[in-house]
Amino acid sequence: MSVDTYEIATSGQNLSNTFTLASNGILVDIAITPLPPAPARRPGGIFEPYKKEEEEKKRDRKKITVTVTIDNKKYTESIIVQGRPDLTVDDVNVDVTPTDDKPTIKVTVK
């Protein structure tokens, strides 16, 4: 049996916007915001079939904003994810490396 540290840190509250408190005292806020669809692309040519479903999926965009609070100072990092209509906080990985002036925040999506 493995221990899920994310589950422990969030007390099982996996919402679209959730606060987590890690053991080292770093408060992390993850917000997922839908964005307007990306502009539609035209089909590639007469020899390339147009796949409407795939194109619609690619147009779906979400903005992931991570706000990290260390010693009452807030630091923010954002990325835009495309083609993930069912994206949740469970799919987002945040790695924070504290430094002397500004922490390094790495946001990845599973």
C-alpha positions in Angstrom: 0.0 0.0 0.0 1.4 3.4 -1.0 0.7 6.7 0.7 -0.5 9.5 -1.5 1.1 12.7 -0.1 -1.2 14.9 -2.3 -4.2 13.2 -0.8 -2.9 13.8 2.7 -2.0 17.5 2.0 -5.4 18.3 0.6 -7.4 16.3 3.1 -9.1 14.6 0.1 -10.5 17.9 -1.2 -9.8 17.7 -4.9 -11.8 20.6 -6.4 -11.1 22.7 -9.5 -9.5 25.2 -7.1 -7.9 23.8 -4.1 -5.3 24.9 -1.5 -2.6 22.5 -0.3 -0.2 22.8 2.6 2.9 20.8 2.2 5.0 19.6 5.1 7.7 22.2 4.4 5.2 25.1 5.0 4.6 26.1 1.3 1.0 26.9 0.5 0.0 26.1 -3.0 -3.2 27.2 -4.8 -4.0 25.6 -8.1 -6.7 27.2 -10.3 -7.9 25.8 -13.6 -9.7 28.3 -15.8 -11.4 27.6 -19.2 -10.2 29.9 -22.0 -12.0 30.8 -25.2 -11.4 28.1 -27.9 -8.4 28.5 -30.1 -9.1 29.7 -33.6 -10.2 26.9 -36.0 -7.7 25.7 -38.6 -8.7 25.1 -42.1 -8.3 21.6 -43.6 -4.9 20.8 -44.9 -5.8 20.1 -48.5 -7.8 18.0 -50.7 -5.8 14.8 -49.9 -6.0 15.2 -46.1 -9.4 14.3 -44.6 -10.9 16.8 -42.2 -11.4 15.3 -38.7 -13.8 17.7 -37.0 -13.8 15.8 -33.6 -10.0 15.9 -33.3 -10.0 19.6 -34.3 -12.6 20.5 -31.7 -10.6 18.7 -29.0 -7.5 20.6 -30.0 -9.4 23.9 -29.7 -10.3 23.2 -26.0 -7.9 25.3 -23.8 -7.5 25.7 -20.1 -5.2 28.0 -18.1 -3.5 26.5 -15.0 -2.4 29.1 -12.5 -0.3 28.1 -9.6 0.1 30.5 -6.7 2.8 29.6 -4.1 2.9 31.3 -0.8 6.2 31.2 1.1 6.7 33.4 4.2 3.6 35.4 3.3 5.0 36.3 -0.2 3.0 35.1 -3.2 4.6 33.8 -6.4 2.6 32.8 -9.5 3.3 30.6 -12.5 0.8 29.9 -15.3 0.6 27.5 -18.3 -2.0 27.0 -21.0 -3.0 23.4 -21.8 -4.7 22.5 -25.0 -6.7 19.4 -25.9 -7.6 18.3 -22.4 -11.4 18.9 -21.9 -11.5 16.7 -18.8 -8.5 18.3 -17.0 -8.7 18.2 -13.1 -6.4 19.2 -10.3 -5.4 15.5 -10.0 -3.7 15.8 -13.4 -1.5 18.7 -12.4 1.9 18.3 -10.8 3.6 21.2 -9.0 7.3 21.2 -8.0 8.5 24.1 -5.9 12.2 24.7 -5.3 12.8 27.5 -2.8 15.7 29.8 -3.5 17.0 32.9 -1.9 15.2 35.5 -4.1 12.4 33.8 -6.0 11.4 30.1 -5.9 11.4 28.0 -9.0 7.8 26.7 -9.8 7.5 23.9 -12.3 4.0 23.0 -13.4 3.4 19.8 -15.5 0.3 17.9 -16.6 0.1 14.2 -16.5 
